[in-house]
Amino acid sequence: MPSHPEGILESSDPTSEENPRTQDHQPDLQKLHIQSSETDSGKASQDSALDNGHDDSGEFVVTMLARSKVEEQGMGTKDASSPLSETGTPLGPPSHRNEDVTADSWRQHRKHVFVLSEAGKPIYSRYGSEEALSSTMGVMMALVSFVQSGDNTIRSVYSDEHTVVFTQRGPLVLVSVSSSRQSEQQLRQELLYVYNQIVSMLTQASITRIFEHKKNYDLRRLLAGSEKILDGLLNLVDSDPSILLSAVHCLPLASSLRDSLSQILQKSITPNLVFSILIAKNQLLTIVQEKTVIEDARLEPSDLHLLLNLIGASSAFQAGEIWTPICLPSFNPDCYFYAYISYLDPPECTVCLVLLSTDKEAFYSVAECKRKIEEAMQTQNALNSIAKAHLYSVSQVGVSDLRHFMYKPFDVPDNHRQLTQFTSPEMEAPYSSEEERMRLLDLYRDMHSRIHSTSRPLKLIYHVAERETLLAWVTSKFELYTCFSPLVTKTCAINAITKLLRWIKKEEDRLFIRYPPKYSTTPNPSKSSKSDAH
Amino acid sequence: MSLRELKVCLLGDTGVGKSSIVWRFVEDNFDPNINPTIGASFMSKTVQYQNELHKFLIWDTAGQERFRALAPMYYRGSAAAIIVYDITKEDSFQTLKNWVKELRQHGPPNIVVAIAGNKCDLSDAREVLEKDAKDYADSIHAIFVETSAKNAININEVFIQISQRIPVLDAEGSSVRGFKLRRQPAESTRERSCC
């Protein structure tokens, strides 16, 4: 169904205009040694910024491995303009791109994420510029290939303060260096999200083909301008439990309103339109799928998270109507959909319509669907009703001592075809500050990792923490995390949960999309099968 | 008054200010922290030109390399292309020349080409001489202006000049969309108006 990825990269030759200076990052240890002693031989001036970064940041990983603290050596890569930077760099890089990677503040970030190619070439770093970190990444690649040479795979390294998790996907190596105390499994899942976000922009097939063609290709050329999307994803991973729970958070809405929105989407279709998605305040309102699609596959929460992140991370969608190729990796990692993205309420830009087509040329007919949707919503005054929708307060549940919860049902009707969802109230006092919110999420993450431990999975955890009491419970019907005031008793907590479950049952039509709507379009095989880039 | 729809696409390196030009033209606004365009963004604006209304259907394309191969989808059927470079970046002027080449090979035969040297408010950091760019534009019979989306210099002028260059409709031709223009037999104007 979705068109093949050839289109987007066809005319851009991945081998052209390659910067020859960056070819000397070879993945093995010997080469790294050679590289550091080789710098005087002729290309010293060009490589100086690289070398400055080299000693210091290269030690970063080693430092953690050796659990020793390295003295600052005062070698500044303070000037972020590197001789390795390519032409056509994106405008106005965010400030943490210019961070001094030799500074303590850089080391103290809670979670670093690095992406590099198998040749050890930097692709992405969450903090600091990739150029300044190329030797750090070289060390990482050296670790990966050293272990590989013994027919083994490096998975993680633990120190007192940090967990370093490695994962390799095709020609890309992803590394998380975290002091968040999350489990290896969770960190690995986050890395997979980063990989998938890259795939959503380039497709897996293209990435593979590029590196088959040229092992030391600089993938940043193709990701230029997309750093913000990866930054946004990592912020989302840290601050939103959706990714932890692998479930989608819907905006609570009266089911009659949600149904009428779905009907509007169902009626406004065109050939090759596959998904119609309505989003408000970065949360899902409704999603309508083409009938044949819903029969062979479904949209995975992870794909929807990537899509939501893409839209949330860039203000580029707030101007005009956007038409862009996008790959949904869990649906099909090798193909592109063409996404029509437009806000329905400019200039506030809170309600966003996403229409996914398999036909690259379908912009005008898809844009016509938007006009129909807009019209129908206007007659029903739907935007007004959507504006009134918001998250609920935990006080609505009417259980004292209950401060917050996350509930993910498994027993939704038509479950196997249904998007996995969860519901959660707003985080209110005492979790109103950024730090406190993060602390609660950390507690949840810890409960989550313990209950889903691969070595000793649990069903129920009752955990009395310093400032709150938590109870996590996994059954065949749901997964539930609750947070109570610290003085609650066990009996009290269990009674509260009974009440909570009753409340959710009563409210479920409002909290979840219970019956995902579908539409059927007449397939148009002549157009849907192939796309070519002219 | 008759309404003509004119499809216009903006091409050029990433970060030269394509979206800012469109934003200035359509909304008369400027955002210094604008995000890079993803895919392409579609906007329209109607302006009066003589006794006609010209509705510009504007495709603002992303300059990043990963979207490069999509460009034909946007310039195909365009009545005009605005190729933008940044006067403070010599490289972006080289990229512009590649776009001209590509349009010549694959673009619609009588497409009107406009060259916009953007960021002319930053003349202290100038790398591309106005004369060089003007000479180049003349050599390919393109419209040439230096613009500043930030200070609203010459933005409307680009579109006015495009209106001026668009061939007048023949008596029976009521153009609904810009792409009808390319069907006009214009063998003689081909050399002149196209690159």
Boltz contact constraints between the chains, C-beta under 6 A:
constraints:
  - contact:
      token1: [A, 7]
      token2: [B, 69]
      max_distance: 6.0
  - contact:
      token1: [A, 8]
      token2: [B, 69]
      max_distance: 6.0
  - contact:
      token1: [A, 10]
      token2: [B, 69]
      max_distance: 6.0
  - contact:
      token1: [A, 11]
      token2: [B, 69]
      max_distance: 6.0
  - contact:
      token1: [A, 12]
      token2: [B, 65]
      max_distance: 6.0
  - contact:
      token1: [A, 12]
      token2: [B, 68]
      max_distance: 6.0
  - contact:
      token1: [A, 12]
      token2: [B, 69]
      max_distance: 6.0
  - contact:
      token1: [A, 87]
      token2: [B, 91]
      max_distance: 6.0
  - contact:
      token1: [A, 88]
      token2: [B, 13]
      max_distance: 6.0
  - contact:
      token1: [A, 88]
      token2: [B, 14]
      max_distance: 6.0
  - contact:
      token1: [A, 90]
      token2: [B, 36]
      max_distance: 6.0
  - contact:
      token1: [A, 91]
      token2: [B, 15]
      max_distance: 6.0
  - contact:
      token1: [A, 221]
      token2: [B, 65]
      max_distance: 6.0
  - contact:
      token1: [A, 222]
      token2: [B, 65]
      max_distance: 6.0
  - contact:
      token1: [A, 222]
      token2: [B, 66]
      max_distance: 6.0
  - contact:
      token1: [A, 224]
      token2: [B, 64]
      max_distance: 6.0
  - contact:
      token1: [A, 225]
      token2: [B, 14]
      max_distance: 6.0
  - contact:
      token1: [A, 225]
      token2: [B, 36]
      max_distance: 6.0
  - contact:
      token1: [A, 225]
      token2: [B, 64]
      max_distance: 6.0
  - contact:
      token1: [A, 314]
      token2: [B, 35]
      max_distance: 6.0
  - contact:
      token1: [A, 315]
      token2: [B, 35]
      max_distance: 6.0
  - contact:
      token1: [A, 316]
      token2: [B, 35]
      max_distance: 6.0
  - contact:
      token1: [A, 316]
      token2: [B, 37]
      max_distance: 6.0
  - contact:
      token1: [A, 316]
      token2: [B, 38]
      max_distance: 6.0
  - contact:
      token1: [A, 319]
      token2: [B, 41]
      max_distance: 6.0
  - contact:
      token1: [A, 320]
      token2: [B, 41]
      max_distance: 6.0
  - contact:
      token1: [A, 320]
      token2: [B, 42]
      max_distance: 6.0
  - contact:
      token1: [A, 320]
      token2: [B, 43]
      max_distance: 6.0
  - contact:
      token1: [A, 321]
      token2: [B, 42]
      max_distance: 6.0
  - contact:
      token1: [A, 322]
      token2: [B, 39]
      max_distance: 6.0
  - contact:
      token1: [A, 322]
      token2: [B, 41]
      max_distance: 6.0
  - contact:
      token1: [A, 323]
      token2: [B, 39]
      max_distance: 6.0
  - contact:
      token1: [A, 323]
      token2: [B, 40]
      max_distance: 6.0
  - contact:
      token1: [A, 324]
      token2: [B, 38]
      max_distance: 6.0
  - contact:
      token1: [A, 324]
      token2: [B, 39]
      max_distance: 6.0
  - contact:
      token1: [A, 533]
      token2: [B, 69]
      max_distance: 6.0
  - contact:
      token1: [A, 534]
      token2: [B, 72]
      max_distance: 6.0
